[in-house]
Amino acid sequence: MFLACRRLPKVELHAHLNGSVRPQTIRKILEERSRAGEALPVTEQQLQDITACGDRSLADCFRLFDLIHVITTTHSAIARIAAEVVRDFAEDRVVYLELRTTPKARPEYDMTKQSYIEAVLEGIELGLRQLPAAADATAAANAANADEAPPAPAPADIIAVKLLLSIDRREDSAAALETVQLAARYKARGVVGVDLSGNPYVGSWGQWREALAAARAAGLGVTLHAGEVYSPAETARMLEFRPDRLGHCCYLDDSLAAELRASVAIPLELCLTSNVLTQSVTSYPEHHFAEMYAAGHPVVLCTDDSGVFGTTLSKEYAIAAAAFKLPLGALWELARRSVEFVFGGEEEKRRLRGLMDRERPLMLGAKIERGNDEA
Ligand SMILES: [Zn+2]
């Protein structure tokens, strides 16, 4: 099933740029800095342990986030991470990627929100230039044994990468508005929306409402991290705002869940591994994906922080298949439906619908006709 999920053309709508960094890259950047005379923030052994492959504890995940904060102090490190993240998602056959990141002003490192955004966009553009062309990718796919070999990556002319700018919950209304204004200014270079994220215990909704309304007025998509902790009053106000999408929504009481389902069907970005690893949800089968999916509510599988949580979008589809007993056809439908919720505009949606529909018989045709859909 995992290889079938790899072959599936996928849409990723909730991926934090910095959390998607390869752990090996964190190690390489810190080692380079150490050779240049900078002190390591952890011991050599700790660095090896935290960045090693395999299952990571929640404490290790938080240490990784701390290290990411330490390494993202230069524009070159930020661009390098963005380029690698684009290549990694393409490698996983993601055909449409919305990355999100919080523009940071760190004057001690000569970094403004604007220079941070520029570095991210340069990195994305570099990553796209480094991908193979469609013809080369097709040749590689044809050369490989279709049943066993991993599929070719999404080539440069197939994957589209867009950027969302996140407002950190620590930011006041002026800082939030600055981020929204920058998002509007960078629309021509692929910024398509705004997100609200950060420590869910910090700040209050009234701080960002005006900035988020300005984002909407500027034609940007709006998505909110919601219900990451039990906070029914805030979640109710978020639902009232009618954002274009919501992330997580792990903690909804019955009346909020009913309101969400009765809403104009605000799509949910659901991140299975992230929610289970951070203990927002006890297990995969108990994840609220099941309830929302069964109710026909629009849901999109996403990775959240693929580097830190050691996942990929293909893995998330494979986990959903196992936990919720979804056959390949249902996974294809899930990916196909995700197209409708992208912030990249109608033309992009038409392109993606065409691409998905063209690939459907290649993915499923033979299996479905034989009545042999895998569970
Ligand atoms: Zn998130």
Boltz pocket constraint, residues with backbone or C-beta under 6 A from the ligand:
constraints:
  - pocket:
      binder: B
      contacts: [[A, 14], [A, 16], [A, 197], [A, 225], [A, 247], [A, 304]]
      max_distance: 6.0
